[in-house]
């Protein structure tokens, strides 16, 4: 099943490959070195890195909820929720089953499903 607002760098998931466009036609890209890039429809680039809450981690997947919230999953440091101008981390100590995120999927009921390497 394919979702128009779910993207992943991994294989075997229900996600489309990175990069992808969000609901407002911004292009989101993870370059794998601790940065997430957003290109506006006008062509302006914004870099989200350590100064905006994304540490030096490999971002493996991105998802957008129906309300527009962007989530970024990392391969070793949990998920990051984009809240306007910065990302906020959610990790195992916050309730995730693991920090190794393999897929993200927002369902029709407003739930965000998070797939990890060890399940759940």
Backbone as a chain_set.jsonl record, in Angstrom:
{"seq": "XXXXXXXXXXXXXXXXXXXXXXXXXXXXXXXXXXXXXXXXXXXXXXXXXXXXXXXXXXXXXXXXXXXXXXXXXXXXXXXXXXXXXXXXXXXXXXXXXXXXXXXXXXXXXXXXXXXXXXXX", "coords": {"N": [[0.845, -1.171, 0.0], [0.624, 2.194, -0.847], [1.411, 5.403, 0.33], [0.76, 8.842, -0.125], [2.206, 10.579, 1.421], [4.398, 9.471, 2.743], [7.662, 8.452, 3.092], [10.652, 6.649, 2.387], [14.025, 5.548, 2.729], [14.691, 2.961, 2.892], [14.391, -0.525, 1.841], [11.679, -2.721, 1.024], [9.587, -1.667, 2.451], [6.462, 0.071, 3.105], [6.786, 2.488, 1.916], [7.579, 5.345, -0.15], [10.501, 6.115, -2.122], [12.965, 8.42, -0.867], [13.878, 11.538, -2.347], [10.841, 13.416, -1.538], [7.684, 15.13, -2.063], [5.801, 17.273, 0.094], [2.51, 18.064, 1.474], [2.278, 20.744, 0.841], [3.826, 21.139, -1.343], [6.555, 21.381, -0.786], [9.837, 20.129, -1.161], [11.348, 17.481, 0.414], [14.407, 16.264, 1.637], [16.75, 13.896, 2.707], [20.119, 13.882, 3.372], [21.73, 12.093, 4.562], [23.757, 12.72, 6.368], [23.19, 13.761, 8.849], [21.541, 15.85, 8.267], [18.542, 17.393, 7.169], [16.948, 18.499, 4.339], [14.92, 21.085, 2.996], [13.167, 22.117, 0.216], [11.561, 24.878, -1.008], [8.567, 25.605, -2.975], [9.282, 27.85, -4.43], [11.935, 27.497, -4.823], [13.806, 27.959, -2.837], [16.168, 26.807, -0.452], [16.191, 25.204, 2.723], [18.147, 24.233, 5.432], [18.119, 21.77, 7.849], [19.739, 20.951, 10.675], [22.071, 20.116, 13.3], [21.747, 22.54, 14.679], [19.064, 22.977, 14.47], [17.868, 20.879, 15.744], [18.369, 18.325, 14.654], [20.579, 15.869, 15.125], [23.864, 14.586, 14.202], [22.974, 12.163, 12.432], [21.81, 9.324, 10.516], [19.125, 9.824, 8.537], [16.491, 7.809, 7.847], [13.862, 7.633, 6.927], [10.92, 9.503, 6.098], [7.814, 11.024, 7.035], [4.536, 12.391, 6.613], [1.919, 13.581, 8.537], [-1.691, 13.833, 8.374], [-2.358, 16.308, 9.433], [-0.242, 17.834, 8.69], [2.153, 17.626, 10.078], [5.558, 16.827, 10.012], [7.583, 13.956, 10.215], [10.706, 12.478, 10.972], [12.596, 9.605, 10.679], [15.328, 7.969, 12.233], [18.274, 5.898, 11.816], [19.477, 5.193, 14.18], [18.791, 6.827, 16.315], [16.139, 7.311, 17.141], [12.988, 9.006, 16.453], [12.156, 12.125, 14.867], [10.254, 14.99, 15.319], [8.919, 17.498, 13.356], [8.363, 20.802, 14.113], [7.438, 23.408, 12.974], [9.901, 25.16, 12.923], [11.952, 23.661, 13.853], [13.288, 20.406, 14.737], [12.204, 17.929, 17.06], [13.321, 15.446, 19.24], [12.2, 12.058, 19.735], [12.715, 9.295, 21.597], [13.883, 5.962, 22.597], [13.924, 6.108, 25.411], [11.756, 7.717, 25.738], [9.628, 6.131, 25.195], [9.602, 4.665, 22.795], [9.996, 1.462, 21.138], [12.49, 0.902, 20.181], [15.447, 2.633, 19.017], [16.2, 2.435, 16.393], [14.931, 3.239, 13.578], [12.941, 2.087, 10.954], [10.713, 2.455, 9.309], [7.946, 4.687, 8.723], [4.512, 5.361, 9.112], [1.673, 7.136, 8.632], [-1.642, 6.615, 9.537], [-5.146, 6.531, 8.457], [-6.682, 7.159, 10.644], [-5.285, 8.946, 12.131], [-3.117, 7.989, 13.531], [0.377, 7.432, 14.029], [2.358, 5.041, 12.74], [5.223, 3.319, 13.688], [7.935, 1.651, 12.533], [10.456, -0.426, 13.709], [13.806, -1.766, 13.879], [13.792, -3.965, 15.585], [11.15, -4.518, 15.812], [7.761, -3.304, 16.243]], "CA": [[0.0, 0.0, 0.0], [1.448, 3.387, -0.987], [0.829, 6.616, 0.887], [1.364, 9.986, -0.795], [2.97, 11.412, 2.336], [5.288, 8.604, 3.491], [8.839, 8.246, 2.269], [11.687, 5.891, 3.069], [15.219, 5.164, 1.984], [14.835, 1.524, 3.026], [13.669, -1.379, 0.916], [10.736, -3.632, 1.63], [8.622, -0.979, 3.302], [5.318, 0.64, 2.407], [7.128, 3.887, 1.713], [8.197, 5.71, -1.416], [11.877, 6.56, -1.93], [13.304, 9.833, -0.694], [13.116, 12.636, -1.747], [9.426, 13.484, -1.903], [7.02, 16.412, -1.803], [4.77, 17.247, 1.121], [1.193, 18.575, 1.089], [2.384, 22.12, 0.351], [4.778, 21.075, -2.464], [7.958, 21.456, -0.403], [10.598, 18.916, -1.412], [12.135, 17.101, 1.589], [15.511, 15.387, 1.271], [17.756, 13.573, 3.718], [21.38, 13.609, 2.682], [22.417, 11.021, 5.271], [24.86, 13.132, 7.236], [22.667, 14.55, 9.946], [20.829, 17.029, 7.778], [17.338, 17.268, 6.374], [16.815, 19.692, 3.512], [13.58, 21.368, 2.478], [13.162, 23.076, -0.902], [10.228, 25.459, -1.186], [8.146, 25.677, -4.376], [9.988, 28.968, -5.07], [13.311, 27.097, -5.064], [14.663, 28.275, -1.694], [16.536, 25.65, 0.353], [16.406, 25.347, 4.159], [18.886, 23.1, 5.981], [17.847, 21.45, 9.243], [20.855, 20.166, 11.18], [22.164, 20.157, 14.76], [21.233, 23.8, 15.217], [17.599, 22.937, 14.449], [17.396, 19.689, 16.434], [18.719, 17.053, 14.014], [22.001, 15.597, 15.336], [24.554, 13.913, 13.11], [22.43, 10.811, 12.317], [21.299, 8.982, 9.195], [17.665, 9.849, 8.463], [16.132, 6.703, 6.964], [12.522, 7.767, 6.369], [10.146, 10.695, 6.433], [6.37, 10.856, 6.868], [3.741, 13.565, 6.937], [0.579, 13.298, 9.009], [-2.745, 14.6, 7.713], [-2.342, 17.673, 9.954], [0.931, 18.506, 8.158], [3.358, 17.368, 10.862], [6.601, 16.009, 9.38], [8.365, 13.103, 11.105], [11.913, 11.908, 10.38], [13.102, 8.447, 11.425], [16.771, 7.765, 12.09], [18.681, 4.502, 11.964], [20.037, 4.88, 15.498], [18.529, 7.854, 17.322], [14.716, 7.566, 17.3], [12.278, 9.812, 15.46], [12.184, 13.572, 15.081], [9.009, 15.653, 14.92], [9.151, 18.866, 12.899], [7.361, 21.709, 14.667], [7.556, 24.771, 12.451], [11.24, 25.599, 12.542], [12.975, 22.753, 14.374], [12.922, 19.024, 15.011], [12.29, 17.506, 18.453], [13.553, 14.004, 19.28], [11.462, 11.092, 20.541], [13.632, 8.147, 21.618], [13.505, 4.804, 23.4], [13.626, 6.538, 26.784], [10.451, 8.392, 25.7], [8.582, 5.136, 24.987], [9.767, 3.849, 21.579], [10.525, 0.123, 21.406], [13.913, 0.947, 19.812], [15.839, 3.871, 18.341], [16.557, 2.115, 15.009], [13.661, 3.403, 12.866], [12.992, 1.586, 9.58], [9.601, 2.971, 8.508], [6.922, 5.515, 9.364], [3.293, 5.323, 8.322], [0.496, 7.751, 9.246], [-2.857, 5.991, 9.02], [-6.315, 7.397, 8.245], [-7.268, 7.523, 11.933], [-4.417, 9.906, 12.793], [-2.03, 7.329, 14.254], [1.652, 7.287, 13.323], [2.954, 3.73, 12.966], [6.679, 3.402, 13.635], [8.567, 0.35, 12.426], [11.856, -0.438, 14.147], [14.568, -2.962, 13.503], [13.432, -5.091, 16.445], [9.695, -4.651, 15.825], [6.963, -2.317, 16.946]], "C": [[0.893, 1.238, 0.0], [0.715, 4.594, -0.426], [1.499, 7.813, 0.239], [2.238, 10.832, 0.123], [3.873, 10.586, 3.246], [6.464, 8.253, 2.597], [9.907, 7.515, 3.047], [12.849, 5.598, 2.15], [15.392, 3.651, 1.995], [14.05, 0.752, 1.988], [12.704, -2.252, 1.691], [9.734, -2.962, 2.555], [7.458, -0.486, 2.455], [5.559, 2.105, 2.066], [7.731, 4.108, 0.331], [9.613, 6.202, -1.148], [11.968, 8.062, -1.668], [13.948, 10.311, -1.976], [11.655, 12.594, -2.182], [8.856, 14.84, -1.523], [5.953, 16.24, -0.73], [3.476, 17.86, 0.592], [1.241, 19.985, 0.518], [3.448, 22.256, -0.729], [6.215, 21.395, -2.095], [8.605, 20.115, -0.72], [11.467, 18.659, -0.195], [13.164, 16.069, 1.175], [16.362, 15.128, 2.509], [19.033, 13.24, 2.97], [22.275, 12.673, 3.478], [23.535, 11.444, 6.19], [24.382, 14.004, 8.384], [21.968, 15.802, 9.498], [19.586, 16.608, 7.004], [17.195, 18.583, 5.631], [15.372, 19.838, 3.061], [13.713, 22.426, 1.392], [11.739, 23.566, -1.106], [9.845, 25.44, -2.66], [8.839, 26.81, -5.142], [11.461, 28.65, -5.337], [14.287, 27.421, -3.946], [14.904, 27.02, -0.859], [16.682, 26.055, 1.812], [17.086, 24.083, 4.643], [18.522, 22.963, 7.457], [18.942, 20.502, 9.704], [20.893, 20.263, 12.692], [21.576, 21.427, 15.359], [19.704, 23.853, 15.235], [17.05, 21.604, 14.964], [17.698, 18.358, 15.797], [20.213, 16.803, 14.226], [22.595, 14.871, 14.133], [24.127, 12.445, 13.078], [21.96, 10.587, 10.886], [19.779, 8.94, 9.251], [17.236, 8.833, 7.407], [14.766, 6.85, 6.315], [11.872, 9.049, 6.87], [8.672, 10.376, 6.243], [5.691, 12.167, 7.223], [2.353, 13.115, 7.358], [-0.422, 14.181, 8.275], [-2.767, 16.059, 8.182], [-1.117, 18.462, 9.5], [2.221, 18.271, 8.916], [4.298, 16.435, 10.107], [7.351, 15.246, 10.458], [9.558, 12.562, 10.323], [12.395, 10.771, 11.263], [14.581, 8.269, 11.178], [17.113, 6.292, 12.293], [19.254, 4.188, 13.337], [19.676, 5.875, 16.595], [17.049, 8.231, 17.417], [14.089, 8.342, 16.155], [12.338, 11.279, 15.864], [10.907, 14.174, 14.514], [9.319, 17.097, 14.559], [8.015, 19.755, 13.378], [7.647, 23.136, 14.226], [8.935, 25.19, 12.012], [12.34, 24.705, 13.096], [12.398, 21.361, 14.597], [13.117, 18.73, 16.496], [12.371, 15.988, 18.478], [12.565, 13.269, 20.163], [12.274, 9.808, 20.441], [13.087, 7.016, 22.496], [13.153, 5.215, 24.829], [12.305, 7.301, 26.889], [9.306, 7.427, 25.412], [8.677, 4.333, 23.697], [10.304, 2.473, 21.954], [12.02, 0.042, 21.092], [14.184, 2.269, 19.104], [16.188, 3.678, 16.869], [15.283, 2.093, 14.163], [13.814, 2.99, 11.405], [11.863, 2.116, 8.71], [8.655, 3.777, 9.386], [5.686, 5.474, 8.483], [2.145, 5.981, 9.084], [-0.77, 7.127, 8.657], [-4.014, 6.993, 8.942], [-6.957, 7.865, 9.546], [-6.399, 8.511, 12.71], [-3.31, 9.298, 13.631], [-0.775, 7.328, 13.401], [2.241, 5.942, 13.717], [4.454, 3.853, 12.746], [7.232, 2.007, 13.624], [10.021, 0.455, 12.823], [12.523, -1.734, 13.732], [14.153, -4.172, 14.336], [11.927, -5.266, 16.584], [9.021, -3.535, 16.599], [7.137, -0.91, 16.49]], "O": [[1.836, 1.309, 0.788], [-0.474, 4.779, -0.684], [2.718, 7.799, 0.066], [2.945, 11.72, -0.353], [4.092, 10.958, 4.399], [6.276, 7.804, 1.466], [10.057, 7.735, 4.249], [12.678, 5.422, 0.943], [16.156, 3.111, 1.195], [13.159, 1.294, 1.335], [12.896, -2.492, 2.883], [9.097, -3.636, 3.365], [7.473, -0.615, 1.23], [4.606, 2.876, 1.944], [8.307, 3.203, -0.274], [9.898, 6.664, -0.043], [11.172, 8.855, -2.169], [14.547, 9.484, -2.663], [11.281, 11.837, -3.078], [9.461, 15.597, -0.763], [5.289, 15.206, -0.651], [3.361, 18.143, -0.601], [0.336, 20.384, -0.215], [3.92, 23.359, -1.002], [7.029, 21.657, -2.98], [7.973, 19.071, -0.559], [12.249, 19.526, 0.195], [12.853, 15.119, 0.458], [16.655, 16.05, 3.269], [19.035, 12.42, 2.052], [23.437, 12.473, 3.126], [24.213, 10.583, 6.752], [25.106, 14.891, 8.835], [21.816, 16.737, 10.285], [19.583, 15.608, 6.286], [17.309, 19.656, 6.224], [14.688, 18.853, 2.781], [14.291, 23.491, 1.611], [10.826, 22.776, -1.346], [10.715, 25.274, -3.515], [8.969, 26.74, -6.364], [12.158, 29.425, -5.992], [15.486, 27.182, -4.092], [13.976, 26.259, -0.586], [17.227, 27.117, 2.115], [16.657, 22.979, 4.308], [18.607, 23.927, 8.218], [19.067, 19.389, 9.193], [19.853, 20.473, 13.317], [20.972, 21.387, 16.431], [19.118, 24.679, 15.934], [15.914, 21.238, 14.664], [17.317, 17.327, 16.351], [21.038, 17.449, 13.58], [21.893, 14.581, 13.164], [24.817, 11.582, 13.621], [21.739, 11.539, 10.138], [19.209, 8.099, 9.947], [17.567, 8.968, 6.229], [14.52, 6.26, 5.263], [12.229, 9.592, 7.915], [8.312, 9.559, 5.395], [6.199, 12.95, 8.026], [1.686, 12.367, 6.642], [-0.043, 15.16, 7.632], [-3.15, 16.947, 7.421], [-0.956, 19.624, 9.874], [3.287, 18.673, 8.451], [3.884, 15.383, 9.621], [7.713, 15.811, 11.491], [9.431, 12.227, 9.146], [12.583, 10.954, 12.466], [15.046, 8.401, 10.046], [16.332, 5.537, 12.871], [19.497, 3.019, 13.639], [20.205, 5.778, 17.703], [16.737, 9.375, 17.746], [14.594, 8.336, 15.032], [12.54, 11.622, 17.029], [10.528, 13.901, 13.375], [9.908, 17.832, 15.351], [6.847, 19.497, 13.086], [8.054, 23.971, 15.033], [9.132, 25.541, 10.849], [13.521, 24.945, 12.849], [11.182, 21.17, 14.638], [14.065, 19.213, 17.116], [11.584, 15.312, 17.816], [12.141, 13.776, 21.201], [12.497, 9.288, 19.348], [11.992, 7.104, 23.052], [12.179, 4.715, 25.393], [11.79, 7.509, 27.987], [8.145, 7.835, 25.384], [7.9, 3.396, 23.514], [10.988, 2.326, 22.967], [12.735, -0.782, 21.663], [13.259, 2.94, 18.648], [16.445, 4.655, 16.166], [14.631, 1.055, 14.044], [14.7, 3.477, 10.703], [12.026, 2.221, 7.494], [8.572, 3.586, 10.599], [5.786, 5.542, 7.258], [1.687, 5.435, 10.087], [-0.955, 7.109, 7.441], [-3.868, 8.156, 9.318], [-7.691, 8.853, 9.557], [-6.741, 8.877, 13.834], [-2.631, 10.013, 14.368], [-0.858, 7.233, 12.176], [2.584, 5.721, 14.879], [4.903, 4.417, 11.749], [7.04, 1.248, 14.573], [10.742, 1.324, 12.333], [11.867, -2.676, 13.288], [14.165, -5.296, 13.833], [11.472, -6.079, 17.389], [9.613, -2.91, 17.48], [6.502, -0.003, 17.027]]}, "num_chains": 1, "name": "protein.A"}
